[in-house]
Amino acid sequence: MSLFSIRKNSLCAFLIFLTVPLFAHGDEPVRIETIAGTGESARSPESGPALEVPIGNPFGVEIGPEGALYICEVDFHRVRRLDMQSGQLTTVAGTGEKGYAGDGGPATEALLNEPYEVRFDAAGNMYFVEMRNNIVRKVNAKTGVISTVAGSGEAGYGGDGGPALEAKLRDPHSIALDDRGKLYIADIGNHRIRVVDLQTGTIDSLAGNGQKQLPIDGEIVRGKPMLGPRALAIQDRTMWIALREGHSIWKLDLDNEVITHVAGTGKKGYTGDGAPPLKATFNGPKGIALTSTGGVVVVDTENQVLRMIDPKENRISTLVGRGPDYRGPEGDGGAANLASLNRPHGVCVGPDDAVYIGDSENHRVRRAH
């Protein structure tokens, strides 16, 4: 029995490994293991063996152009790089101290404030969102120099139609890049999705009007409500959106800007496995990633699980975790669907058909395969 093969450039959203097939070999279940972190949040060296270096509250995760795994370390304000061949962990942005400084210099000497999610463009440039600084920054692939590409650093709402560097964001959480030079920002505190044209440097609101209401199924999103957009993922010309406060999953056609309700009733809960996704309930989904066959992996954070939406079969199921009553670090070496998680946030899918998840409050990166 197999779930989905995962697309190489699928989006992540913070740190556990999990393979896409539900059964790796015949009826043998997928196994889960820790690949980075010690289980504690502590100031750690800039480099070292990944299983010996603490990672404090890992959120966003992403496979980089060269196959390494990049990890947002929220507690110590860094972006880390895990070499998948050597198992060595290094720092690629941030000093470990909280702040907002360093633009124009090496990323490793910059001060960050809670990086939440990391992405790469086609040229290998790294982008990450800093929730507490209310900005998005870029690290040049060739020079390692860091710069700000969106946000003035002041929390608020403003700047649409003008330079992205002068715009105000409020608690941005997730970012996504398309193949047309656009950067999308889940501006969760403003209940909007903002879009930056990276060629012109201008910003606009793609979706949301500040009202705390669910989107309207089948309507154009511009100027309409968008309740707590927490996680974004793009596949082709479709954006997938997880609404944290809205406890639901939606998809947006980036060409005609029409939104479609995919999963979740909008009510908080943990129900619906084996049933149509629209009948299911979620509790604060905070990560989303896509498979090559159209499957949608959702980090159902407050339920302590990962769930899979299968649009072709019109059903939802739990992939990893045992549910909201099982919060903890247990399960390494066993079946992924019998393991416990602790408020996971980020998820991405690698070219090896594994799902990587940020098991945030277990302070671990884990893999199921």
ZAMARGU-4260 file (C-alpha; in steps of 0.2 Angstrom, whole numbers, plus 5000, padded with zeros to 4 digits):
<rodrens>
0) 5000/5000/5000 | 5007/5017/4995 | 5002/5035/4998 | 5011/5047/4987 | 5028/5050/4979
5) 5034/5067/4984 | 5039/5081/4973 | 5057/5086/4974 | 5053/5105/4976 | 5038/5103/4988
10) 5037/5115/5002 | 5042/5112/5019 | 5035/5120/5035 | 5046/5116/5050 | 5055/5097/5057
15) 5052/5077/5057 | 5057/5065/5044 | 5043/5054/5037 | 5042/5044/5021 | 5028/5046/5009
20) 5023/5028/5007 | 5013/5023/5022 | 5021/5006/5021 | 5039/5005/5015 | 5040/4987/5010
25) 5024/4977/5008 | 5015/4978/5025 | 5030/4985/5035 | 5025/5002/5042 | 5036/5017/5040
30) 5048/5020/5054 | 5052/5036/5062 | 5069/5042/5070 | 5077/5058/5076 | 5090/5064/5064
35) 5095/5081/5072 | 5093/5088/5090 | 5095/5081/5107 | 5078/5084/5114 | 5083/5100/5124
40) 5083/5118/5120 | 5100/5125/5124 | 5113/5137/5116 | 5124/5126/5105 | 5140/5127/5095
45) 5139/5134/5078 | 5143/5117/5071 | 5144/5098/5076 | 5136/5081/5074 | 5118/5084/5071
50) 5113/5071/5085 | 5124/5079/5098 | 5120/5098/5095 | 5104/5105/5103 | 5091/5113/5092
55) 5080/5125/5101 | 5062/5124/5094 | 5064/5120/5076 | 5051/5127/5065 | 5052/5128/5046
60) 5062/5116/5036 | 5067/5115/5018 | 5078/5105/5006 | 5091/5117/4998 | 5097/5116/4980
65) 5112/5105/4985 | 5101/5092/4995 | 5105/5099/5012 | 5091/5101/5025 | 5089/5119/5031
70) 5081/5122/5048 | 5074/5137/5057 | 5079/5137/5075 | 5067/5149/5084 | 5074/5149/5101
75) 5091/5154/5096 | 5087/5165/5081 | 5097/5155/5068 | 5095/5146/5052 | 5105/5129/5052
80) 5110/5118/5038 | 5111/5099/5040 | 5122/5090/5028 | 5113/5074/5024 | 5128/5064/5019
85) 5140/5069/5034 | 5126/5072/5047 | 5135/5088/5052 | 5125/5103/5057 | 5131/5121/5053
90) 5124/5139/5055 | 5121/5148/5039 | 5112/5164/5046 | 5111/5172/5063 | 5123/5173/5078
95) 5112/5165/5091 | 5108/5182/5098 | 5091/5191/5096 | 5090/5207/5086 | 5088/5215/5069
100) 5105/5220/5062 | 5118/5214/5049 | 5111/5219/5032 | 5124/5221/5019 | 5136/5209/5028
105) 5138/5190/5030 | 5122/5181/5035 | 5132/5172/5049 | 5135/5189/5058 | 5118/5195/5057
110) 5105/5196/5071 | 5088/5188/5068 | 5072/5187/5078 | 5063/5171/5077 | 5065/5164/5059
115) 5050/5154/5056 | 5051/5147/5038 | 5064/5146/5024 | 5063/5144/5005 | 5075/5144/4990
120) 5073/5152/4973 | 5078/5144/4957 | 5095/5153/4958 | 5098/5145/4975 | 5096/5161/4985
125) 5089/5158/5002 | 5073/5168/5009 | 5067/5167/5027 | 5053/5176/5037 | 5057/5183/5054
130) 5040/5184/5063 | 5046/5195/5078 | 5055/5207/5066 | 5040/5208/5054 | 5052/5205/5039
135) 5057/5194/5025 | 5076/5192/5022 | 5087/5185/5008 | 5104/5177/5008 | 5113/5179/4992
140) 5119/5161/4986 | 5135/5168/4978 | 5141/5180/4992 | 5132/5175/5008 | 5127/5193/5010
145) 5110/5196/5019 | 5097/5209/5015 | 5079/5213/5019 | 5067/5211/5005 | 5050/5215/5013
150) 5045/5224/5029 | 5050/5240/5037 | 5053/5231/5054 | 5038/5240/5062 | 5023/5229/5066
155) 5007/5235/5058 | 4998/5236/5041 | 5002/5247/5027 | 5012/5250/5011 | 5002/5241/4998
160) 5006/5248/4980 | 5023/5254/4986 | 5040/5248/4990 | 5040/5232/5000 | 5054/5238/5011
165) 5043/5252/5017 | 5028/5241/5020 | 5022/5235/5038 | 5018/5217/5041 | 5011/5210/5057
170) 5018/5193/5063 | 5022/5185/5046 | 5023/5166/5047 | 5025/5158/5031 | 5032/5162/5013
175) 5031/5154/4996 | 5040/5158/4980 | 5032/5155/4962 | 5041/5153/4946 | 5037/5171/4940
180) 5047/5181/4952 | 5034/5183/4966 | 5036/5181/4984 | 5020/5177/4995 | 5019/5181/5013
185) 5006/5174/5026 | 5004/5190/5035 | 4994/5182/5049 | 4992/5196/5061 | 4984/5206/5047
190) 4973/5192/5041 | 4980/5194/5023 | 4992/5186/5010 | 5004/5199/5003 | 5013/5197/4987
195) 5030/5205/4983 | 5036/5207/4965 | 5055/5204/4967 | 5059/5212/4951 | 5051/5229/4955
200) 5052/5228/4974 | 5033/5232/4976 | 5021/5224/4988 | 5002/5222/4987 | 4988/5212/4996
205) 4983/5197/4986 | 4970/5190/4998 | 4962/5196/5014 | 4954/5213/5020 | 4958/5212/5039
210) 4942/5204/5044 | 4942/5188/5055 | 4931/5178/5044 | 4933/5162/5033 | 4936/5165/5014
215) 4921/5163/5003 | 4921/5147/4993 | 4922/5149/4974 | 4925/5168/4975 | 4939/5180/4970
220) 4950/5183/4985 | 4956/5200/4982 | 4948/5211/4995 | 4939/5197/5003 | 4941/5189/5021
225) 4956/5177/5025 | 4956/5171/5043 | 4973/5168/5050 | 4983/5162/5034 | 4997/5152/5043
230) 5005/5141/5030 | 5008/5142/5011 | 5013/5130/4998 | 5014/5132/4979 | 5013/5119/4966
235) 5012/5125/4948 | 4999/5139/4948 | 4990/5134/4963 | 4993/5140/4981 | 4988/5129/4995
240) 4984/5138/5012 | 4982/5132/5029 | 4971/5143/5040 | 4977/5143/5059 | 4962/5151/5066
245) 4951/5145/5052 | 4955/5127/5056 | 4954/5123/5037 | 4963/5120/5021 | 4960/5130/5005
250) 4968/5131/4987 | 4969/5147/4977 | 4971/5148/4958 | 4985/5161/4956 | 4979/5166/4938
255) 4961/5169/4941 | 4962/5172/4960 | 4947/5161/4964 | 4948/5151/4981 | 4941/5134/4984
260) 4938/5125/5001 | 4947/5109/5002 | 4946/5102/5019 | 4940/5106/5037 | 4923/5112/5043
265) 4931/5127/5051 | 4927/5120/5068 | 4941/5115/5080 | 4943/5096/5083 | 4951/5080/5078
270) 4939/5070/5067 | 4935/5064/5050 | 4949/5051/5046 | 4943/5040/5032 | 4930/5052/5027
275) 4929/5066/5014 | 4941/5080/5019 | 4927/5093/5020 | 4919/5084/5035 | 4936/5083/5045
280) 4941/5095/5059 | 4958/5102/5062 | 4966/5111/5077 | 4977/5125/5072 | 4986/5118/5056
285) 5003/5127/5054 | 5012/5118/5040 | 5008/5112/5023 | 5017/5102/5009 | 5012/5094/4992
290) 5015/5078/4984 | 5018/5075/4965 | 5002/5066/4963 | 4991/5080/4971 | 4991/5074/4989
295) 4992/5087/5003 | 5002/5085/5019 | 4995/5095/5034 | 5004/5098/5050 | 4989/5098/5062
300) 4999/5105/5076 | 4988/5106/5091 | 4982/5088/5087 | 5000/5082/5088 | 4999/5074/5070
305) 5002/5075/5052 | 4987/5072/5041 | 4986/5068/5022 | 4972/5074/5011 | 4970/5063/4995
310) 4960/5074/4983 | 4958/5059/4971 | 4951/5047/4983 | 4942/5062/4992 | 4948/5056/5009
315) 4959/5061/5024 | 4970/5051/5035 | 4983/5053/5049 | 5001/5049/5043 | 5011/5052/5059
320) 5006/5054/5077 | 4993/5046/5088 | 4982/5061/5091 | 4980/5076/5104 | 4981/5064/5119
325) 4999/5058/5115 | 5011/5073/5116 | 5029/5069/5119 | 5045/5062/5111 | 5041/5043/5111
330) 5041/5032/5096 | 5059/5033/5088 | 5063/5016/5080 | 5044/5011/5078 | 5030/5015/5067
335) 5027/5033/5063 | 5008/5032/5066 | 5012/5026/5084 | 5024/5039/5088 | 5021/5055/5099
340) 5024/5073/5093 | 5025/5089/5103 | 5018/5104/5093 | 5026/5101/5076 | 5026/5116/5065
345) 5036/5114/5049 | 5035/5101/5035 | 5044/5098/5019 | 5046/5083/5007 | 5063/5078/5000
350) 5069/5070/4984 | 5071/5054/4993 | 5052/5053/4996 | 5053/5057/5014 | 5043/5070/5024
355) 5053/5081/5035 | 5044/5089/5050 | 5049/5101/5063 | 5045/5092/5080 | 5046/5109/5088
360) 5043/5107/5106 | 5052/5090/5106 | 5067/5100/5100 | 5071/5087/5087 | 5071/5085/5068
365) 5064/5068/5064 | 5063/5057/5049 | 5050/5043/5045 | 5056/5031/5031
</rodrens>
